[in-house]
Amino acid sequence: MRHAFADEIRITVRIDASELEIIIKDNGVGFNNHPKEQSNGLGRNNLRERMNEIEGTIEWTDESDKGCTVRIRVHLMDNSSKRK
């Protein structure tokens, strides 16, 4: 929220038998209104790498001056495939 200049944030968590989904939405300025070095910084790359490690996905959508949405999806392990 510090860089986004947002005063509102909404977090939605959905989980079912096969997937965890987390959606984070704010009403800030969006990525396009930041200097290039901030919007393409290491934070986003680190998040992508971490999601790749757990075979998940992360997506950013941005509406200039209307905020940003981050959607994280992770496939959950099938309990029947666990070793006994």
C-alpha positions in Angstrom: 0.0 0.0 0.0 3.0 2.3 0.5 3.9 2.5 -3.1 0.4 2.2 -4.4 -1.0 5.1 -2.4 -4.1 3.0 -1.8 -6.5 3.6 1.0 -8.4 0.4 0.5 -7.4 -3.2 -0.1 -9.6 -6.3 -0.6 -8.2 -9.8 -0.1 -10.2 -12.8 -1.3 -9.2 -16.4 -0.6 -10.8 -19.3 -2.3 -10.0 -22.9 -1.8 -11.5 -26.1 -3.2 -10.4 -29.6 -3.6 -7.8 -28.9 -6.2 -6.8 -25.2 -6.1 -6.0 -22.3 -3.8 -6.7 -18.8 -5.2 -5.8 -15.5 -3.6 -6.9 -12.3 -5.1 -5.5 -9.0 -3.8 -7.1 -5.8 -5.1 -6.4 -2.2 -4.2 -7.6 1.2 -5.3 -4.1 2.8 -5.7 -2.4 4.4 -8.6 -1.4 1.2 -10.4 1.9 0.0 -11.7 1.9 2.2 -14.8 2.1 5.4 -12.7 5.4 4.3 -11.0 8.9 5.0 -12.3 10.2 2.1 -14.3 12.7 1.0 -11.7 9.9 0.5 -9.2 7.4 -1.3 -11.5 10.0 -3.7 -12.8 11.8 -4.3 -9.6 13.0 -7.4 -7.9 9.9 -7.9 -5.9 7.8 -9.0 -8.8 10.5 -11.2 -10.2 11.0 -12.9 -6.8 7.3 -13.6 -6.6 7.3 -15.2 -10.1 10.3 -17.4 -9.1 8.6 -18.5 -5.9 5.4 -19.3 -7.7 7.3 -21.4 -10.3 9.0 -23.3 -7.4 5.5 -24.5 -6.2 4.1 -24.8 -9.7 1.7 -21.9 -9.1 0.8 -18.8 -11.2 0.7 -15.1 -10.4 -0.9 -12.5 -12.6 -1.0 -8.7 -12.3 -3.6 -6.5 -13.9 -3.5 -2.8 -13.7 -5.9 0.0 -14.3 -4.2 3.4 -14.3 -5.4 5.4 -11.3 -8.0 2.7 -10.5 -5.7 0.2 -8.7 -4.1 -3.2 -9.2 -5.2 -6.7 -8.9 -2.9 -9.6 -8.1 -4.2 -13.1 -8.6 -2.3 -16.1 -7.2 -3.2 -19.7 -8.0 -1.7 -22.8 -6.6 -2.7 -26.4 -7.5 -3.2 -28.4 -4.3 -1.7 -31.8 -3.9 -4.1 -34.7 -4.2 -4.2 -36.4 -0.7 -4.6 -39.8 -2.4 -1.2 -39.4 -4.0 0.7 -39.0 -0.6 3.1 -41.7 0.4 2.1 -43.8 3.3 
